[in-house]
Amino acid sequence: MNPAKASELLGRLCAAWGRTIEDDRAKLYMDFLCDLDEAIGIGAVERAINKEHFFPSIGELRTHVEAISPSREGIPGAAAYGKQKKRVFTAEERAAFARAIALEDAMIAMDDADYMTMLTEMMERQRAERSDA
C-alpha cells in the first residue's frame, strides 16, 4: 500500500475513536499498513472499526488482516469463520447422503404430475407417522 493510503487509513482509525497518536507510534502503524496489500489494509481497518471497542493495537489489526486474507486458493483464512474442526462422517451418515442425492436426482428427472404424486405420498406418510406417535 502506498504511504498516502496508509495515512488515510490511520486517519480513519484515529477519527473512529476520536483520538490522535504520537509521531513515533504513528510511524509504527504506517510501516505496518504500508506492508499490506491495499484491499487487505482497507478491509482490516474497516473490520477493526466495526469490531473493536478500543483503539486497536498493531497486533489486533494483524488479527483482522489474517481473518480476511485469502489463502492460496483465494478463500478467506479460517479465522474469518472461527475455529474449524474436521468432521468425519459415519458410514450411516454417508449412506443417508447418498440416498438424499439419489432422491434429488430422481426428483429433478420427474415431470410435474409425478412430482406432485410423490409429494402427496410423502405428506400422507408424515401424517400417518404423526398419528402413530
N, C-alpha and C positions, 0 to 999 in steps of 0.2 A: 504494500500500500504506500502511496506517496505521502510525504510529510503533511501536505495541506489537508488531505482527507483524514489522516490520523489526528491532526489538530482539531478538525471539525468534530470528530467523534469524541475526543476528550472533552471538548466544549459541551457536547450533548450530555455526557456523564455529569459534568460539573453542574450544568443547568438543571438536570433532573433532580439533583439533591440540593440545589441552591447553595453551592459552595465553591470555593477556589482552592487550588492546591499550590504548594510551594514549587519553585522552578526545578529544584533537583528531583522532586517526586514526579513532576510533570515530564521530565526528561525520561525517567524510567518507563512511564506509561507510553510515551511517544515511541521509544525504542521497541517496546513490546508490540504496539499497534502497527508500526512500520514493517515488522517482520511477517505480518499476516497478509493473506490474500484479501483484497478489499471487500468482497462479498461476505467472507467469513467474519471479518472485523465488524462490518455493519451489523450482521446477524448477532454476533456475540454481545455487542453493546446494546442493541435493542432487547435482547433476551435478558441481559443484566438489569436494564431499566425496568423491565416488566416483572422480574422475579426477585430481585434483591431488596431487602428492607433498608440497607445502609449502603453507603458508597462502596463499590466493590474494590477489593484488592486486585492486584495483577493475577494472583493465584485463582481468585474467584472468576475473573474474566477468562483465564485459561480453561477453567472447567466449562464455561459456556462455549468456548471455541471447540473443545473436544466433543461436546454434546451435539453440535451442529455440523462438524466437519465430516465430509463424505469419506467413506472408505475407498479402497482402490476400485471397488465395483460401483462407486457413485452413490452408495446408500449411506445415510447418516449413521454415525457411530452408535453403538449400542447404548451409550449413555443418554442418547436422545430419547430412548424409550424406557429407561430404567434397567435394573439388573435382569439379565437374560439367563434363563435356565433351559437346558436342552431337555425336550420332552421325548420320552421313549414310550411308544405305543405298544400295548399288548397285542397278542395275536387276535384276540376277540375284537379289540377296537379296530385293527386293520381290516378284519373281515366285515365289520359294520360299515366302514368307509367304502369298501369295495361294493357292498350291497347298495349303499346310497348312491354311488356313482352309476351303477348299473340301472337303478331305478330312474335316475335323472336322464340317462341316455335313452331309456325306453320312453319316458315322458316326452322328450324332445321329438322323438320319431312318431308320436301319436298324432292322429288327426283330432279335431275338436270334439267329435262325438265320443271317441274312445277315451279322451282325456276326462270329459265330464262324467262318463260312466265310472272310471277309476276313482275320481274324487268322491262320487256318491257312495261307492262301495267303502272307501276309507272312512267317510263320515259315519256310515252305518256301523262299521266295526268299532269305531271310537264310542259311539252311543251305547253299543252292546257292552263294551268293556266297562264303561262308567256305571251302567245299571247292574253289572255283576259285582262291582266293588262295594 
